[in-house]
Amino acid sequence: MKKAKEKSIKLLAYNKNVLSKMSFDILLFKKELSKAYQHLLEDEVQELKNWVLENFGSQYVLQPILIKK
Protein backbone atom coordinates (compact mmCIF):
# COMPACT_ATOMS: atom_id res chain seq x y z
CA MET A 1 0.00 0.00 0.00
CA LYS A 2 2.85 2.38 0.79
CA LYS A 3 4.24 2.00 -2.72
CA ALA A 4 0.83 2.77 -4.24
CA LYS A 5 0.58 5.91 -2.10
CA GLU A 6 4.03 7.10 -3.21
CA LYS A 7 3.11 6.50 -6.85
CA SER A 8 -0.15 8.38 -6.38
CA ILE A 9 1.63 11.37 -4.81
CA LYS A 10 4.02 11.52 -7.79
CA LEU A 11 1.07 11.23 -10.16
CA LEU A 12 -0.68 14.09 -8.34
CA ALA A 13 2.36 16.33 -8.82
CA TYR A 14 2.56 15.33 -12.49
CA ASN A 15 -1.13 16.11 -13.01
CA LYS A 16 -0.77 19.52 -11.39
CA ASN A 17 2.08 20.27 -13.79
CA VAL A 18 0.05 19.16 -16.83
CA LEU A 19 -3.01 21.11 -15.70
CA SER A 20 -0.95 24.26 -15.20
CA LYS A 21 0.09 24.02 -18.85
CA MET A 22 -3.51 23.39 -20.01
CA SER A 23 -5.10 26.31 -18.15
CA PHE A 24 -5.25 28.43 -21.33
CA ASP A 25 -8.14 26.27 -22.62
CA ILE A 26 -10.89 25.39 -20.14
CA LEU A 27 -12.23 22.47 -22.23
CA LEU A 28 -8.80 20.89 -22.59
CA PHE A 29 -8.17 21.55 -18.89
CA LYS A 30 -11.37 19.74 -17.91
CA LYS A 31 -10.51 16.81 -20.18
CA GLU A 32 -7.11 16.45 -18.50
CA LEU A 33 -8.69 16.92 -15.07
CA SER A 34 -11.13 14.11 -15.79
CA LYS A 35 -8.22 11.84 -16.72
CA ALA A 36 -6.39 12.81 -13.54
CA TYR A 37 -9.37 11.93 -11.37
CA GLN A 38 -9.42 8.42 -12.82
CA HIS A 39 -5.83 7.67 -11.79
CA LEU A 40 -5.65 9.15 -8.30
CA LEU A 41 -6.68 7.85 -4.90
CA GLU A 42 -9.78 9.46 -3.40
CA ASP A 43 -7.87 11.72 -0.98
CA GLU A 44 -5.63 12.94 -3.83
CA VAL A 45 -8.73 13.71 -5.90
CA GLN A 46 -9.93 16.02 -3.13
CA GLU A 47 -6.48 17.60 -2.86
CA LEU A 48 -6.41 18.17 -6.63
CA LYS A 49 -9.90 19.68 -6.53
CA ASN A 50 -8.80 22.09 -3.79
CA TRP A 51 -5.66 22.98 -5.77
CA VAL A 52 -7.75 23.71 -8.88
CA LEU A 53 -10.11 25.92 -6.88
CA GLU A 54 -7.24 27.87 -5.32
CA ASN A 55 -5.30 28.34 -8.55
CA PHE A 56 -7.93 28.61 -11.27
CA GLY A 57 -11.38 29.11 -9.75
CA SER A 58 -14.60 27.16 -9.61
CA GLN A 59 -15.26 27.33 -13.37
CA TYR A 60 -12.37 24.86 -13.84
CA VAL A 61 -13.71 22.22 -11.42
CA LEU A 62 -15.66 19.27 -12.78
CA GLN A 63 -18.97 18.61 -11.07
CA PRO A 64 -19.71 15.92 -10.20
CA ILE A 65 -16.29 14.40 -9.64
CA LEU A 66 -16.25 11.03 -11.34
CA ILE A 67 -14.01 8.48 -9.68
CA LYS A 68 -13.42 5.05 -11.18
CA LYS A 69 -15.14 2.19 -9.42
N, CA, C and O atoms as a GROMACS GRO file, in nm:
protein
  276
    1MET      N    1   0.082  -0.120   0.000
    1MET     CA    2   0.000   0.000   0.000
    1MET      C    3   0.086   0.126   0.000
    1MET      O    4   0.052   0.225  -0.064
    2LYS      N    5   0.198   0.121   0.072
    2LYS     CA    6   0.285   0.238   0.080
    2LYS      C    7   0.337   0.275  -0.059
    2LYS      O    8   0.345   0.393  -0.094
    3LYS      N    9   0.373   0.175  -0.138
    3LYS     CA   10   0.424   0.200  -0.272
    3LYS      C   11   0.317   0.264  -0.361
    3LYS      O   12   0.348   0.353  -0.440
    4ALA      N   13   0.194   0.219  -0.347
    4ALA     CA   14   0.083   0.277  -0.424
    4ALA      C   15   0.062   0.424  -0.385
    4ALA      O   16   0.034   0.507  -0.471
    5LYS      N   17   0.075   0.454  -0.258
    5LYS     CA   18   0.058   0.591  -0.210
    5LYS      C   19   0.168   0.681  -0.266
    5LYS      O   20   0.141   0.793  -0.309
    6GLU      N   21   0.292   0.633  -0.266
    6GLU     CA   22   0.403   0.710  -0.321
    6GLU      C   23   0.382   0.737  -0.471
    6GLU      O   24   0.405   0.848  -0.519
    7LYS      N   25   0.338   0.635  -0.542
    7LYS     CA   26   0.311   0.650  -0.685
    7LYS      C   27   0.200   0.752  -0.708
    7LYS      O   28   0.208   0.834  -0.799
    8SER      N   29   0.097   0.747  -0.624
    8SER     CA   30  -0.015   0.838  -0.638
    8SER      C   31   0.027   0.983  -0.610
    8SER      O   32  -0.020   1.075  -0.677
    9ILE      N   33   0.114   1.002  -0.513
    9ILE     CA   34   0.163   1.137  -0.481
    9ILE      C   35   0.243   1.193  -0.599
    9ILE      O   36   0.229   1.310  -0.634
   10LYS      N   37   0.326   1.109  -0.661
   10LYS     CA   38   0.402   1.152  -0.779
   10LYS      C   39   0.307   1.184  -0.895
   10LYS      O   40   0.328   1.280  -0.968
   11LEU      N   41   0.204   1.102  -0.910
   11LEU     CA   42   0.106   1.123  -1.016
   11LEU      C   43   0.029   1.254  -0.992
   11LEU      O   44  -0.002   1.325  -1.088
   12LEU      N   45   0.000   1.284  -0.867
   12LEU     CA   46  -0.068   1.409  -0.834
   12LEU      C   47   0.017   1.528  -0.876
   12LEU      O   48  -0.033   1.622  -0.938
   13ALA      N   49   0.145   1.524  -0.844
   13ALA     CA   50   0.236   1.633  -0.882
   13ALA      C   51   0.244   1.646  -1.034
   13ALA      O   52   0.244   1.756  -1.088
   14TYR      N   53   0.252   1.533  -1.102
   14TYR     CA   54   0.256   1.533  -1.249
   14TYR      C   55   0.129   1.596  -1.306
   14TYR      O   56   0.135   1.678  -1.398
   15ASN      N   57   0.014   1.556  -1.251
   15ASN     CA   58  -0.113   1.611  -1.302
   15ASN      C   59  -0.124   1.760  -1.277
   15ASN      O   60  -0.177   1.832  -1.361
   16LYS      N   61  -0.076   1.808  -1.165
   16LYS     CA   62  -0.077   1.952  -1.139
   16LYS      C   63   0.007   2.025  -1.243
   16LYS      O   64  -0.032   2.131  -1.292
   17ASN      N   65   0.121   1.967  -1.278
   17ASN     CA   66   0.208   2.027  -1.379
   17ASN      C   67   0.138   2.032  -1.515
   17ASN      O   68   0.140   2.135  -1.582
   18VAL      N   69   0.077   1.922  -1.554
   18VAL     CA   70   0.005   1.916  -1.683
   18VAL      C   71  -0.110   2.016  -1.683
   18VAL      O   72  -0.128   2.089  -1.781
   19LEU      N   73  -0.186   2.020  -1.576
   19LEU     CA   74  -0.301   2.111  -1.570
   19LEU      C   75  -0.259   2.257  -1.575
   19LEU      O   76  -0.328   2.340  -1.634
   20SER      N   77  -0.146   2.288  -1.514
   20SER     CA   78  -0.095   2.426  -1.520
   20SER      C   79  -0.070   2.467  -1.664
   20SER      O   80  -0.095   2.582  -1.703
   21LYS      N   81  -0.021   2.373  -1.744
   21LYS     CA   82   0.009   2.402  -1.884
   21LYS      C   83  -0.117   2.407  -1.971
   21LYS      O   84  -0.115   2.465  -2.079
   22MET      N   85  -0.227   2.346  -1.924
   22MET     CA   86  -0.351   2.340  -2.001
   22MET      C   87  -0.451   2.449  -1.962
   22MET      O   88  -0.560   2.456  -2.018
   23SER      N   89  -0.415   2.533  -1.868
   23SER     CA   90  -0.510   2.631  -1.815
   23SER      C   91  -0.554   2.736  -1.917
   23SER      O   92  -0.651   2.808  -1.892
   24PHE      N   93  -0.487   2.746  -2.030
   24PHE     CA   94  -0.525   2.843  -2.133
   24PHE      C   95  -0.655   2.805  -2.203
   24PHE      O   96  -0.720   2.890  -2.264
   25ASP      N   97  -0.694   2.676  -2.194
   25ASP     CA   98  -0.814   2.627  -2.262
   25ASP      C   99  -0.897   2.547  -2.162
   25ASP      O  100  -0.859   2.436  -2.125
   26ILE      N  101  -1.010   2.602  -2.120
   26ILE     CA  102  -1.089   2.539  -2.014
   26ILE      C  103  -1.140   2.400  -2.054
   26ILE      O  104  -1.149   2.312  -1.969
   27LEU      N  105  -1.175   2.379  -2.180
   27LEU     CA  106  -1.223   2.247  -2.223
   27LEU      C  107  -1.112   2.142  -2.218
   27LEU      O  108  -1.133   2.030  -2.173
   28LEU      N  109  -0.995   2.179  -2.265
   28LEU     CA  110  -0.880   2.090  -2.259
   28LEU      C  111  -0.841   2.062  -2.113
   28LEU      O  112  -0.808   1.950  -2.076
   29PHE      N  113  -0.847   2.167  -2.032
   29PHE     CA  114  -0.817   2.154  -1.889
   29PHE      C  115  -0.911   2.053  -1.825
   29PHE      O  116  -0.866   1.965  -1.751
   30LYS      N  117  -1.040   2.065  -1.852
   30LYS     CA  118  -1.137   1.974  -1.791
   30LYS      C  119  -1.119   1.831  -1.841
   30LYS      O  120  -1.141   1.736  -1.766
   31LYS      N  121  -1.079   1.814  -1.965
   31LYS     CA  122  -1.051   1.681  -2.018
   31LYS      C  123  -0.934   1.618  -1.943
   31LYS      O  124  -0.941   1.502  -1.902
   32GLU      N  125  -0.828   1.695  -1.924
   32GLU     CA  126  -0.711   1.645  -1.850
   32GLU      C  127  -0.745   1.621  -1.703
   32GLU      O  128  -0.696   1.526  -1.642
   33LEU      N  129  -0.828   1.707  -1.646
   33LEU     CA  130  -0.869   1.692  -1.507
   33LEU      C  131  -0.949   1.563  -1.490
   33LEU      O  132  -0.932   1.491  -1.391
   34SER      N  133  -1.035   1.534  -1.584
   34SER     CA  134  -1.113   1.411  -1.580
   34SER      C  135  -1.022   1.289  -1.582
   34SER      O  136  -1.044   1.193  -1.508
   35LYS      N  137  -0.919   1.293  -1.667
   35LYS     CA  138  -0.822   1.184  -1.672
   35LYS      C  139  -0.749   1.171  -1.539
   35LYS      O  140  -0.726   1.060  -1.490
   36ALA      N  141  -0.712   1.282  -1.482
   36ALA     CA  142  -0.639   1.281  -1.354
   36ALA      C  143  -0.722   1.217  -1.246
   36ALA      O  144  -0.671   1.137  -1.167
   37TYR      N  145  -0.850   1.250  -1.240
   37TYR     CA  146  -0.938   1.193  -1.137
   37TYR      C  147  -0.942   1.041  -1.145
   37TYR      O  148  -0.955   0.974  -1.042
   38GLN      N  149  -0.932   0.986  -1.264
   38GLN     CA  150  -0.942   0.842  -1.282
   38GLN      C  151  -0.820   0.766  -1.231
   38GLN      O  152  -0.828   0.646  -1.206
   39HIS      N  153  -0.708   0.835  -1.215
   39HIS     CA  154  -0.583   0.767  -1.179
   39HIS      C  155  -0.534   0.798  -1.038
   39HIS      O  156  -0.428   0.749  -0.998
   40LEU      N  157  -0.608   0.877  -0.965
   40LEU     CA  158  -0.565   0.915  -0.830
   40LEU      C  159  -0.649   0.845  -0.724
   40LEU      O  160  -0.761   0.801  -0.751
   41LEU      N  161  -0.593   0.834  -0.605
   41LEU     CA  162  -0.668   0.785  -0.491
   41LEU      C  163  -0.767   0.892  -0.447
   41LEU      O  164  -0.750   1.009  -0.480
   42GLU      N  165  -0.870   0.852  -0.375
   42GLU     CA  166  -0.978   0.946  -0.340
   42GLU      C  167  -0.929   1.070  -0.265
   42GLU      O  168  -0.976   1.180  -0.293
   43ASP      N  169  -0.834   1.054  -0.171
   43ASP     CA  170  -0.786   1.172  -0.098
   43ASP      C  171  -0.705   1.264  -0.189
   43ASP      O  172  -0.705   1.386  -0.168
   44GLU      N  173  -0.635   1.209  -0.288
   44GLU     CA  174  -0.563   1.294  -0.383
   44GLU      C  175  -0.659   1.367  -0.476
   44GLU      O  176  -0.631   1.479  -0.519
   45VAL      N  177  -0.772   1.305  -0.507
   45VAL     CA  178  -0.873   1.371  -0.590
   45VAL      C  179  -0.921   1.497  -0.518
   45VAL      O  180  -0.934   1.603  -0.579
   46GLN      N  181  -0.948   1.486  -0.390
   46GLN     CA  182  -0.993   1.602  -0.313
   46GLN      C  183  -0.884   1.708  -0.307
   46GLN      O  184  -0.912   1.828  -0.319
   47GLU      N  185  -0.759   1.665  -0.288
   47GLU     CA  186  -0.648   1.760  -0.286
   47GLU      C  187  -0.634   1.831  -0.420
   47GLU      O  188  -0.610   1.952  -0.425
   48LEU      N  189  -0.649   1.756  -0.529
   48LEU     CA  190  -0.642   1.817  -0.663
   48LEU      C  191  -0.756   1.914  -0.684
   48LEU      O  192  -0.736   2.022  -0.740
   49LYS      N  193  -0.875   1.878  -0.641
   49LYS     CA  194  -0.990   1.968  -0.653
   49LYS      C  195  -0.963   2.098  -0.579
   49LYS      O  196  -0.989   2.206  -0.632
   50ASN      N  197  -0.912   2.089  -0.457
   50ASN     CA  198  -0.880   2.209  -0.379
   50ASN      C  199  -0.773   2.293  -0.448
   50ASN      O  200  -0.781   2.416  -0.450
   51TRP      N  201  -0.673   2.227  -0.506
   51TRP     CA  202  -0.566   2.298  -0.577
   51TRP      C  203  -0.623   2.373  -0.698
   51TRP      O  204  -0.586   2.488  -0.723
   52VAL      N  205  -0.712   2.308  -0.772
   52VAL     CA  206  -0.775   2.371  -0.888
   52VAL      C  207  -0.855   2.494  -0.844
   52VAL      O  208  -0.846   2.599  -0.907
   53LEU      N  209  -0.932   2.479  -0.738
   53LEU     CA  210  -1.011   2.592  -0.688
   53LEU      C  211  -0.923   2.710  -0.648
   53LEU      O  212  -0.952   2.824  -0.682
   54GLU      N  213  -0.815   2.681  -0.578
   54GLU     CA  214  -0.724   2.787  -0.532
   54GLU      C  215  -0.652   2.856  -0.647
   54GLU      O  216  -0.631   2.977  -0.643
   55ASN      N  217  -0.614   2.780  -0.748
   55ASN     CA  218  -0.530   2.834  -0.855
   55ASN      C  219  -0.605   2.883  -0.978
   55ASN      O  220  -0.557   2.971  -1.049
   56PHE      N  221  -0.724   2.827  -1.003
   56PHE     CA  222  -0.793   2.861  -1.127
   56PHE      C  223  -0.938   2.904  -1.111
   56PHE      O  224  -0.993   2.966  -1.201
   57GLY      N  225  -1.000   2.872  -0.999
   57GLY     CA  226  -1.138   2.911  -0.975
   57GLY      C  227  -1.236   2.799  -1.002
   57GLY      O  228  -1.203   2.697  -1.061
   58SER      N  229  -1.358   2.821  -0.956
   58SER     CA  230  -1.460   2.716  -0.961
   58SER      C  231  -1.502   2.677  -1.102
   58SER      O  232  -1.549   2.566  -1.123
   59GLN      N  233  -1.487   2.766  -1.200
   59GLN     CA  234  -1.526   2.733  -1.337
   59GLN      C  235  -1.441   2.620  -1.395
   59GLN      O  236  -1.480   2.558  -1.495
   60TYR      N  237  -1.326   2.591  -1.335
   60TYR     CA  238  -1.237   2.486  -1.384
   60TYR      C  239  -1.264   2.350  -1.318
   60TYR      O  240  -1.208   2.250  -1.362
   61VAL      N  241  -1.346   2.346  -1.214
   61VAL     CA  242  -1.371   2.222  -1.142
   61VAL      C  243  -1.482   2.143  -1.210
   61VAL      O  244  -1.583   2.200  -1.250
   62LEU      N  245  -1.462   2.014  -1.223
   62LEU     CA  246  -1.566   1.927  -1.278
   62LEU      C  247  -1.666   1.892  -1.170
   62LEU      O  248  -1.626   1.855  -1.059
   63GLN      N  249  -1.792   1.902  -1.200
   63GLN     CA  250  -1.897   1.861  -1.107
   63GLN      C  251  -1.993   1.772  -1.181
   63GLN      O  252  -2.038   1.813  -1.288
   64PRO      N  253  -2.028   1.657  -1.138
   64PRO     CA  254  -1.971   1.592  -1.020
   64PRO      C  255  -1.833   1.534  -1.051
   64PRO      O  256  -1.796   1.517  -1.167
   65ILE      N  257  -1.759   1.505  -0.947
   65ILE     CA  258  -1.629   1.440  -0.964
   65ILE      C  259  -1.655   1.292  -0.990
   65ILE      O  260  -1.718   1.224  -0.909
   66LEU      N  261  -1.605   1.244  -1.100
   66LEU     CA  262  -1.625   1.103  -1.134
   66LEU      C  263  -1.498   1.025  -1.100
   66LEU      O  264  -1.391   1.050  -1.155
   67ILE      N  265  -1.512   0.931  -1.010
   67ILE     CA  266  -1.401   0.848  -0.968
   67ILE      C  267  -1.428   0.706  -1.015
   67ILE      O  268  -1.539   0.656  -1.003
   68LYS      N  269  -1.324   0.643  -1.069
   68LYS     CA  270  -1.342   0.505  -1.118
   68LYS      C  271  -1.388   0.414  -1.006
   68LYS      O  272  -1.356   0.436  -0.889
   69LYS      N  273  -1.462   0.313  -1.042
   69LYS     CA  274  -1.514   0.219  -0.942
   69LYS      C  275  -1.430   0.094  -0.938
   69LYS      O  276  -1.459   0.003  -0.860
   0.00000   0.00000   0.00000
